[in-house]
Amino acid sequence: MAEQRLPVPRLRGVTREQFMEHLYPQRKPLVLEGLDLGSCTSKWTVDYLSQVGGTKEVKIHVAAVAQMDFISKNFVYRTLPFNKLVQRAAEETHKEFFISQDERYYLRSLGEDPRKVMDNFLIQVTGKKRITLFNPRDAQYLYLSGSKSEVLNIDSPDLDKYPLFPKARRYECSLEAGDVLFIPALWFHNVVSEEFGVGVNVFWKHLPSECYDTTDTYGNKDPVAASRAMQILDRALKTLAELPEEYRDFYARQMVLRIQDKAYSKNSE
Amino acid sequence: MAEQRLPVPRLRGVTREQFMEHLYPQRKPLVLEGLDLGSCTSKWTVDYLSQVGGTKEVKIHVAAVAQMDFISKNFVYRTLPFNKLVQRAAEETHKEFFISQDERYYLRSLGEDPRKVMDNFLIQVTGKKRITLFNPRDAQYLYLSGSKSEVLNIDSPDLDKYPLFPKARRYECSLEAGDVLFIPALWFHNVVSEEFGVGVNVFWKHLPSECYDTTDTYGNKDPVAASRAMQILDRALKTLAELPEEYRDFYARQMVLRIQDKAYSKNSE
C-alpha cells in the first residue's frame, strides 16, 4: 500500500465564532493563518529574548541530532542561563558546547511530553516547524510505546521493524511565524524544527472536567473511563487465560468482534 | 482474495494409540478410514431400520429444501412413527408428505445444534455426506449469529451481504459409509447429505470437566471462563461508553491491540 500524505487545511481570517461553531466540532487538524497574535511574532528576536529573559537558569534538553527521542532518550539534561541558551540555540555551530559542535537544544517550560488527551493550539511565534500528524484511527500502525510512537524517523522508517507504518495516513503542514495549528486531542504529532524558533502551546480540556484524572499534571493520562475500561479488560483477559491456547485464541477473537461491533465509531472517517 | 479450499486429510488403519499420541493433539479435522465399526455399516438398511425401530413416534425436522437453516428456521417440526420416517426419508418423491412432494426429513436424537465446544467423532454409518469445515481462526469471516454462521449457501454465498466469506479457508471432505470424521471443538461445519443415511456423533469433553457449564445439556455453551471473560468485557465496554465517540473509538482500538497482544495465539496457524 502506498503512503497516503494529506495536507492539513489552511484557513485565513477565521473568526472565533466560525471556529467554535463550524471547525472545532469537526475534530480535525487545521492551520489558522493571520490571527492577531500581538507583537510577539516580530518582537521575540534572539536579542530581545536574551535581554528580557535574563540569566535565570533553565534546564534544557541537549541532543547530538535534530530528532529527540523520548523513548530511548537520546538527549541529556543540562542547565544554562536563559540568555545563553537563546544565543546558543540560534547558532548553527557552537564554540561552546556540551556534547558536539552542532548539538541541538530544546527548552520545554512544562512537562516532558506533548499532551495527548487535551485539545491544543500550537502557536508558532517565531521560526519554522514541519509537523506531521497522525489520525488516532491509525494508532495500530504507529507502534506505540505507551502514548508515543516508536517510529521516530518517520521519513525513512525501518520497515523491517515497522512494516505497517506506511499504512498510517500522514497529515502534513509547515508552520511559519504567526501560524496557529489546532491539534485535536488524541492526534499524534511529530515535529521537526527547521530553524530557531519559539512555539507556545495552549491546551484545554475538551471533555467535562470530571473525565480527567485529577493527578494528571501534564494532560497525558487517559480519561478516567478509558483507564478503568482497560483495567476491567485486563481482568477479562486474566479469566480467559485459564483456557488452553486454541480456546483462548478463539474467544479473544470473539471479544475483538464484540468491541468492534459495540464501541468502534460507525462513521468510517 | 481467492477462496482457499483444502482437503481434509484421510488416513487408513490408524490405531487408537497413534490417534491419541500423534493425531489428536494436532487439533485438526481428519477422516479415519477402515475403522472396525462392527456390522452396522452393512446391516442398517432401510428395511432393517424400519423393522427394528418399530412404530415409536419421533419428532422430526421437515423442510422443503436440503439446506436446513437453524437461524431463520426454514423447517417445521412434525411427528411420525420411526418406521414411517425411515421409509419416507429414503424416497426421492413422497406420496404422503407434510409440505411438498420432495420435502426432506431430519431426525436428530438429541438437541438442536451441532455441538460446538466438545470434540466430536462423526461416524458415517450409511449414506453419503459432503462436509465443509471452517477453522475457528476464521470465525471473523463467517458472520456468526450466536455460534452459527449466517452463511448457509456456502457454495454460492450472497457476497453483498457476506463480502468477507471467501476469506474463510474451506476444509472439505466427503464421507461414505464407514468413514469417521474427527471434528475438533470450535470447528464450524456445514453438512449436506447426498443420500439417505445414518450418522452417529460421539462427543467428549476435551477440557477438564470443571471448564464446562453444568447446565449445558447440548454441549453448545461456551466454556465457563469464556462466558465470564465476555461478561467482564461487557462491563469494560459499558464504562467506555461514558466517553464521546472519538475517544471511545480510540480506546476501543487500544483494547483490541491489547487483546491481540495478550490472548491471540502466537503460532500463525
Interface residues (C-beta under 8 A of the other chain):
Chain A: R27 P136 R137 A139 Q140 P184 A185 L186 L207 C211 D222 P223 A225 A226 R228 A229 M230 I232 L233 D234 R235 A236 L237 T239 L240 A241 E242 L243 P244 E245 E246 Y247 R248 D249 F250 Y251 A252 R253 Q254 M255 V256 L257 R258 I259 Q260 K262 A263 Y264 S265
Chain B: R27 P136 R137 A139 Q140 L144 P184 A185 L186 L207 C211 D222 P223 A225 A226 R228 A229 M230 I232 L233 D234 R235 A236 L237 T239 L240 A241 E242 L243 P244 E245 E246 Y247 R248 D249 F250 Y251 A252 R253 Q254 M255 V256 L257 R258 I259 Q260 K262 A263 Y264 S265
